[in-house]
Amino acid sequence: PKLGPAMDFINEILETDRKAPRKQRHTARRIWARLRKERPEIEVAECTVRGYVRQRKREMGLKGGETFVPQSYRWGQEAQVDWYEAWAELGGERQKLFVFCMRSMASGGAFHQAWPHATQQAFLEAHEAAFRYFRGIFELLRYDNLTSAVKKILRGQQRQESERFIAFRSHWGFQSDFCNPARGNEKGGVEGEQGYFRRNHLVPLPEARDLEHLNQLLRDSSTEEEQRLIAGRAQRSE
């Protein structure tokens, strides 16, 4: 009976998700969080919402799921870097964007910045913005075999890096490391961060005046996440 008043609210969200990008659809927890915030007069347990959402998603052909792998690192030792795709409403128009993410593996804190295209220029400028955000530079940055950094994959762990990327990391004084091809799990920290951030801060699709406004919203969300205590950690990510 307690679920009754919430059904229309939940159904409306799930119906909207039909038109949303697959990776920016609501999880049951996100729906429950919105229900608490937007309809506080409806008191219903998260487990009840989960059960109903699971049933409705099965009926509607919507599904999803993520995995996190906890690890321990020395402070300032390593960060993981990647791009991911996301959609946003900019000036009333839905646009596909490329979001740069750098995640500290010791603290779990992360930096997110959206760009219209994942060019090498954007890749390097995003690094500099991330260094300013973290107020420092990591000893090691771990990547996929991004074309912005890697010209050719050689035997084993060897890579022929692009001249511009070599000059960039030499200037900033960090070491680079690259995952084996098709082994994204080797940088599971940033992979998990992307999923978590997308579910909690890009669902529903964010609305902003322009790209600069959107990136300010992303920075605000990243700062907000620094107060979160990650499972298995003794300290917050700040």
C-alpha positions as CSV (number, residue, x, y, z in Angstrom):
1,P,0.0,0.0,0.0
2,K,2.8,2.5,0.7
3,L,4.1,2.0,-2.8
4,G,0.8,3.1,-4.4
5,P,1.4,6.9,-4.2
6,A,4.9,6.5,-5.7
7,M,4.0,4.3,-8.7
8,D,3.1,7.1,-11.0
9,F,6.3,9.0,-10.1
10,I,8.4,5.9,-10.8
11,N,6.6,4.9,-14.0
12,E,7.1,8.4,-15.4
13,I,10.8,8.2,-14.7
14,L,11.1,4.8,-16.3
15,E,9.1,5.9,-19.3
16,T,11.5,8.9,-19.8
17,D,14.4,6.5,-19.6
18,R,13.2,4.8,-22.8
19,K,14.5,7.9,-24.7
20,A,17.6,8.4,-22.5
21,P,21.1,7.1,-23.4
22,R,21.5,3.5,-22.1
23,K,24.2,4.5,-19.6
24,Q,22.3,7.5,-18.3
25,R,19.2,5.7,-17.2
26,H,18.0,5.6,-13.6
27,T,19.0,2.8,-11.2
28,A,16.5,1.8,-8.5
29,R,18.6,3.6,-5.9
30,R,18.7,6.8,-7.9
31,I,14.9,6.7,-8.3
32,W,14.5,6.2,-4.5
33,A,16.8,9.1,-3.9
34,R,14.8,11.4,-6.2
35,L,11.6,10.2,-4.5
36,R,12.9,11.2,-1.1
37,K,14.0,14.6,-2.4
38,E,11.1,15.5,-4.8
39,R,8.2,13.7,-3.0
40,P,9.1,13.7,0.7
41,E,5.5,13.2,1.7
42,I,5.7,9.6,0.3
43,E,7.4,7.3,2.8
44,V,8.5,4.1,1.2
45,A,11.5,1.8,1.8
46,E,14.3,1.6,-0.7
47,C,13.9,-2.2,-0.9
48,T,10.3,-1.8,-1.9
49,V,11.2,0.6,-4.6
50,R,14.0,-1.7,-5.8
51,G,11.5,-4.6,-6.1
52,Y,9.0,-2.6,-8.1
53,V,11.7,-1.0,-10.4
54,R,13.2,-4.5,-11.1
55,Q,9.7,-5.8,-12.0
56,R,8.9,-2.8,-14.2
57,K,12.3,-2.7,-16.0
58,R,11.9,-6.4,-16.8
59,E,8.5,-5.7,-18.3
60,M,9.8,-2.7,-20.2
61,G,13.0,-4.2,-21.4
62,L,15.3,-1.9,-19.4
63,K,18.2,-3.3,-17.4
64,G,21.7,-2.4,-16.0
65,G,24.4,-3.1,-13.5
66,E,27.9,-2.1,-12.4
67,T,30.8,-3.6,-10.4
68,F,33.4,-1.9,-8.2
69,V,36.8,-3.4,-7.2
70,P,38.3,-1.8,-4.1
71,Q,42.1,-1.4,-4.0
72,S,44.7,0.4,-1.7
73,Y,47.3,2.9,-2.9
74,R,49.8,5.3,-1.4
75,W,48.8,9.0,-1.4
76,G,49.8,10.7,-4.6
77,Q,51.0,7.4,-6.2
78,E,48.6,6.8,-9.0
79,A,45.6,8.2,-10.8
80,Q,43.7,6.5,-13.7
81,V,42.5,8.5,-16.7
82,D,39.8,7.8,-19.4
83,W,37.1,9.4,-21.6
84,Y,33.5,8.4,-21.5
85,E,30.4,9.5,-23.4
86,A,27.5,11.4,-21.9
87,W,24.5,13.4,-23.0
88,A,23.3,16.7,-21.7
89,E,20.8,19.5,-22.5
90,L,22.8,22.6,-23.4
91,G,20.7,25.7,-24.1
92,G,17.7,23.5,-24.5
93,E,19.4,21.2,-27.1
94,R,20.4,17.6,-26.4
95,Q,24.1,17.1,-27.2
96,K,26.5,14.2,-27.0
97,L,29.7,15.0,-25.1
98,F,33.0,13.4,-24.2
99,V,33.8,13.6,-20.5
100,F,37.4,13.4,-19.3
101,C,37.8,11.7,-16.0
102,M,40.9,11.5,-13.7
103,R,40.5,9.5,-10.5
104,S,42.9,9.4,-7.6
105,M,43.4,5.8,-6.6
106,A,44.4,6.6,-3.0
107,S,41.5,8.9,-2.1
108,G,38.8,8.0,-4.6
109,G,38.3,11.6,-5.5
110,A,37.8,12.4,-9.2
111,F,37.7,15.2,-11.7
112,H,35.2,15.3,-14.6
113,Q,35.2,17.8,-17.5
114,A,33.1,17.6,-20.6
115,W,34.3,18.5,-24.1
116,P,32.6,18.5,-27.5
117,H,35.2,16.2,-29.0
118,A,37.9,13.9,-27.5
119,T,40.8,15.5,-29.3
120,Q,44.5,15.5,-28.2
121,Q,44.3,19.2,-27.5
122,A,41.3,18.6,-25.2
123,F,43.1,15.6,-23.7
124,L,46.1,17.7,-22.6
125,E,44.1,20.7,-21.5
126,A,41.9,18.5,-19.4
127,H,45.0,17.1,-17.7
128,E,46.1,20.6,-16.7
129,A,42.6,21.4,-15.4
130,A,42.7,18.1,-13.4
131,F,46.1,19.0,-11.9
132,R,44.7,22.3,-10.7
133,Y,41.7,20.6,-9.2
134,F,43.8,18.1,-7.3
135,R,46.4,20.8,-6.5
136,G,49.2,18.5,-7.5
137,I,50.5,15.9,-9.9
138,F,50.4,12.1,-9.5
139,E,53.6,10.0,-9.9
140,L,51.9,7.7,-12.3
141,L,48.9,8.0,-14.6
142,R,47.4,4.8,-16.0
143,Y,45.5,4.8,-19.4
144,D,43.9,2.7,-22.1
145,N,45.8,2.8,-25.4
146,L,44.3,6.2,-26.3
147,T,45.3,7.6,-29.7
148,S,46.0,10.9,-28.0
149,A,48.9,9.3,-26.2
150,V,49.8,6.1,-28.1
151,K,51.0,5.9,-31.7
152,K,51.7,2.2,-31.8
153,I,51.3,-0.8,-29.5
154,L,54.6,-2.7,-29.3
155,R,55.5,-6.0,-27.7
156,G,54.4,-6.6,-24.1
157,Q,54.0,-3.3,-22.1
158,Q,56.0,-1.2,-24.6
159,R,54.3,1.6,-26.3
160,Q,55.4,4.2,-28.9
161,E,53.9,7.4,-27.5
162,S,53.1,10.4,-29.5
163,E,55.8,13.1,-29.5
164,R,53.4,15.7,-28.1
165,F,52.3,13.5,-25.2
166,I,56.0,12.6,-24.4
167,A,56.8,16.4,-24.2
168,F,53.7,17.0,-22.1
169,R,54.4,14.4,-19.4
170,S,58.1,15.3,-19.4
171,H,57.1,18.9,-18.6
172,W,54.8,17.9,-15.8
173,G,57.1,15.1,-14.5
174,F,54.7,12.1,-14.3
175,Q,55.1,8.5,-15.5
176,S,52.6,6.8,-17.9
177,D,51.4,3.3,-17.9
178,F,49.1,1.6,-20.4
179,C,46.7,-1.3,-20.0
180,N,46.9,-4.4,-22.2
181,P,44.6,-4.2,-25.2
182,A,40.9,-5.0,-24.4
183,R,41.7,-5.2,-20.7
184,G,39.8,-2.2,-19.3
185,N,39.6,-4.0,-15.9
186,E,43.3,-3.1,-15.4
187,K,42.0,0.4,-14.7
188,G,38.9,-0.6,-12.9
189,G,39.0,2.4,-10.6
190,V,38.2,5.0,-13.2
191,E,35.8,2.6,-15.0
192,G,33.8,2.3,-11.8
193,E,34.0,6.0,-11.2
194,Q,32.5,6.8,-14.6
195,G,29.5,4.5,-13.9
196,Y,28.9,5.9,-10.4
197,F,29.2,9.5,-11.4
198,R,27.0,9.0,-14.5
199,R,24.2,7.3,-12.4
200,N,24.3,9.9,-9.6
201,H,25.0,13.2,-11.3
202,L,24.1,12.7,-15.0
203,V,20.7,11.1,-14.4
204,P,18.4,12.6,-15.3
205,L,20.2,14.4,-18.2
206,P,21.8,17.6,-16.7
207,E,20.5,20.9,-18.0
208,A,22.9,23.8,-18.5
209,R,23.2,27.1,-20.3
210,D,26.3,26.1,-22.1
211,L,29.4,23.9,-21.8
212,E,31.1,26.2,-19.3
213,H,28.0,26.1,-17.1
214,L,27.8,22.3,-17.4
215,N,31.5,21.9,-16.4
216,Q,30.9,24.1,-13.3
217,L,28.1,21.7,-12.4
218,L,30.4,18.8,-12.8
219,R,33.1,20.4,-10.6
220,D,30.4,21.1,-7.9
221,S,29.3,17.5,-8.1
222,S,33.0,16.3,-7.8
223,T,33.5,18.5,-4.7
224,E,30.3,17.2,-3.2
225,E,31.5,13.6,-3.7
226,E,34.6,14.4,-1.7
227,Q,32.5,14.2,1.4
228,R,31.5,10.6,0.6
229,L,33.1,7.7,2.5
230,I,33.8,5.0,0.0
231,A,33.2,1.4,1.1
232,G,36.4,-0.1,2.5
233,R,38.1,3.2,3.1
234,A,38.9,4.8,6.5
235,Q,39.0,8.3,5.2
236,R,36.8,10.5,3.0
237,S,38.1,11.3,-0.5
238,E,38.9,15.0,0.2
